[in-house]
Amino acid sequence: MDYKTKTSESYNQNAKELSEKFKDMMELNKRYEFQRFIDLLDGKKILDLGCGSGDHSLFFKEKGLDVVSIDLSRAMIDLCNEKGLDASLMDIENLDFEDKSFDGIWAVTSLLHIPKSRLDEVIKKLDMILKDDGVLYVCVKEGQGEKYISDKSYGTERFFAFFEEEEINKLFRKYFVLIENKKRKLNNTVFLQAFFKKR
């Protein structure tokens, strides 16, 4: 079973449990990155890339944005649809959108499920589907290397790639201009956040 199948199957089997776990990280109105992303946008159409159960998508929709949500987990998409979101099953490595479709892309802990060797092609596609001056927000976990991590309480495992701040900046600079970096610690995990604008 490859990294993609293992990871999506883990989300499928544990969608409701993981959704509840992620809710503990909410209080979205108090989180800097959400309003910062909205303020940077020059338009209202955004893509929630790897949307999970759709809590972020719903937040943006309630703020008046036109949100398209995608995920590789059918169970997560079902949870999104229950919330009335425009959500579709789609592989981040095979995005099916026309060029310059979006004013912004929101990618929270989704690109970290892709091997680093495959990220350049994904980033190139993100550049293509963003409009001129489009905004990209990326959030990944700080660390080094990549590996499978067991969800011990669920009996499944997911693929994760970990990053250093400069590594993230270097990966994206071919297509994007860095606006700012942020770090956010949650429990024992440090999340790296980066805001980019299309070149």
Secondary structure, DSSP 8 states (H G I E B T S, - for coil): --HHHHHHHHHHHTHHHHHHHHHTT--GGG-HHHHHHHHH-SSSEEEEET-TTSHHHHHHHHTT-EEEEEES-HHHHHHHHHTT--EEE--GGG----TT-EEEEEEES-GGGS-GGGHHHHHHHHHHHEEEEEEEEEEEEBSSSEEEEEETTTTEEEEEE-B-HHHHHHHHTTTEEEEEEEEEEETTEEEEEEEEEE-
